[in-house]
Amino acid sequence: MNVKVHYRITQDRAGIPQDFCGARHFVASADKAIEDIARTQLAADYQIPLSAVEISRIEA
């Protein structure tokens, strides 16, 4: 199942504060929480720490 995740980035990879909001589709799997999948993937894509990604809403 595809879900739409709304997120906010609070800092860039240099640690400088940011305020970027966006949304992206992810494929939900039964064995792992979608929040963990989304946070991990977004952190890897933007090359930022996991703590800089905030999940604000998930739509089915």
N, C-alpha and C positions, 0 to 999 in steps of 0.2 A: 504494500500500500504506500502511496506517495503522500507525504504530509508537507505543509508549508510552515517553515519556521521563521518567525520574526526575531531579529537579534539586534544587539547594540554592541559596538566596539568602543571600549573606554580608553585604550591607549594603543599607540603604534609599537613597532618592534624596538624602537629606541627608548621606549618608556615615556614618550611625550603624550600628555592627555589628548584624547580625541573624543568626538561625539558623532559617530557614524552609525546610522540605522539602516537596516536592509532586511530583505526576506529572500529565502532560498528554498527550493524543494529538495527533500531528502527521501530516500526509500527507507521505510520503517521495517525493522526485523523483529521477530518475536523474542529473540534471546538477549537483546540489549536495549536499554532505554533510549528513546529518540533524542532526549536532551544530551546524553553523553555522546552519542554519535555526532550530533550537530556541533556541539561545542568543540570536540576533538578535530573534526574536519575543518571548521572555520578557523581555528587556531593554526592549523597546519597550512591552510591556504593563504592566510594573511601573515604568517610567520610571527605570531604573537603568543604570549603566554595564555594558558587556559583561563586564568583569572581575569583577563581583559575582555572575555566574551560573556555577554549577558543575554540569556534567552528570555524574551519578553512574552511571546505568545506562540502557540502551536495550533495550526488548523488542520483538520482532517481532509 
